Amino acid sequence: MATVTSYADQRLQNLNQRIMSSTKLLEIVNRFKLHEDKREKWTTEEIVEKMRKDIKFKTISGDVIDNRTGRSSAATIAFSVSYEGRNPNTVLQVANVLASLFLEET
């Protein structure tokens, strides 16, 4: 069970790294015109870093029973991704895009 759990965790972390890449995040920033007020003052890297801070990725664990041993152990069973911003409609759209990216990558 530990091997499967660590594989799932590793896979999710790899997905997270790909989705949080500067290229992907900059596409989202440009698509939704995020941080327009900072574009004159901040570098592209600073805007992307702000975007990273506004995104929360969390794995969710639960107890599962190993069919072979009958023992219970914690395993990653899901994940959550969220985005924090000012405009509720934009926040919803960005969160949906992020969720879609994770689903497409799997």
Residue pairs with C-beta under 8 A, 6 or more apart in sequence:
1 64
1 66
1 69
1 71
1 73
1 75
2 73
4 75
5 73
5 74
5 75
5 76
8 75
8 76
9 59
9 76
12 59
12 76
12 79
15 102
15 105
15 106
16 57
18 24
18 105
19 98
19 101
19 102
19 105
20 52
20 55
20 57
22 44
22 45
22 48
24 101
25 48
25 51
25 52
26 44
26 47
26 48
28 34
28 51
28 94
28 97
28 98
29 35
29 47
29 48
29 51
31 97
32 90
32 93
32 94
34 47
34 51
34 85
34 90
34 94
35 42
35 47
35 50
35 51
38 46
38 47
38 50
39 47
42 50
54 83
54 84
54 85
55 81
55 82
55 83
55 84
55 98
56 80
56 81
56 82
56 83
56 84
57 79
57 80
57 81
58 79
58 80
58 81
59 76
59 78
59 79
60 76
60 77
60 78
60 79
60 80
61 74
61 75
61 76
61 77
62 74
62 75
62 77
62 78
63 72
63 73
63 74
63 75
64 72
64 73
64 74
64 75
64 77
65 71
65 72
66 72
66 73
79 102
81 95
81 98
81 99
81 102
82 95
83 91
83 94
83 95
83 98
84 91
85 91
85 94
